[in-house]
Amino acid sequence: MPEENASAQDTDHVAARLVACLPGLARALDRQVAQDYAHPKPPEAQLALLRHVEDNDGTTVRAAAEALLMKPNNVSALVTQLTEQGLLERRRDTADKRVAHLHLTVFARQRLAEVERLMSAHLGSALRALTDGEKDALGAALGALTALERHVRPRR
């Protein structure tokens, strides 16, 4: 078999395994956290928006939608839900009243930290069950997975 063809088959195999594995990993982690979380666990889209606002205090709906690869009207709906739950604050831009800047509430920071602690604990427990070689392989793959995410994201 020519080397180029074998390499293409390897790439196709890795792609298929990642497509199958990553969503399952996310769902399993989500279910475990939901069982241990003392409150109704926010859906992943809400968590993603809260994480984005935590990392980008004062972001706008449009900027958050671009970063999260979501439609602005969907992010706007999430903002409304999270505002009603006391997790987000909208603050009007002083120069342009049509623009609102998003900020986490203290309550949101507490809830988000609690979810993140649970996620880290469950994932840490699973990682401790792996062999040293498996952990080393995952550690070595982190940079490649980050690069892969950049290549999968649509170009602006």
Stockholm file with secondary structure:
# STOCKHOLM 1.0

chainA/1-156         MPEENASAQDTDHVAARLVACLPGLARALDRQVAQDYAHPKPPEAQLALLRHVEDNDGTTVRAAAEALLMKPNNVSALVTQLTEQGLLERRRDTADKRVAHLHLTVFARQRLAEVERLMSAHLGSALRALTDGEKDALGAALGALTALERHVRPRR
#=GR chainA/1-156 SS CCHHHHHHHHHHHHHHHHHHHHHHHHHHHHHHHHHHCSSCCCCHHHHHHHHHHHHSTTCBHHHHHHHHTCCHHHHHHHHHHHHHTTSEEEEECSSCTTCEEEEECHHHHHHHHHHHHHHHHHHHHHHHTSCHHHHHHHHHHHHHHHHHHHHHSCCC
#=GC SS_cons         CCHHHHHHHHHHHHHHHHHHHHHHHHHHHHHHHHHHCSSCCCCHHHHHHHHHHHHSTTCBHHHHHHHHTCCHHHHHHHHHHHHHTTSEEEEECSSCTTCEEEEECHHHHHHHHHHHHHHHHHHHHHHHTSCHHHHHHHHHHHHHHHHHHHHHSCCC
//
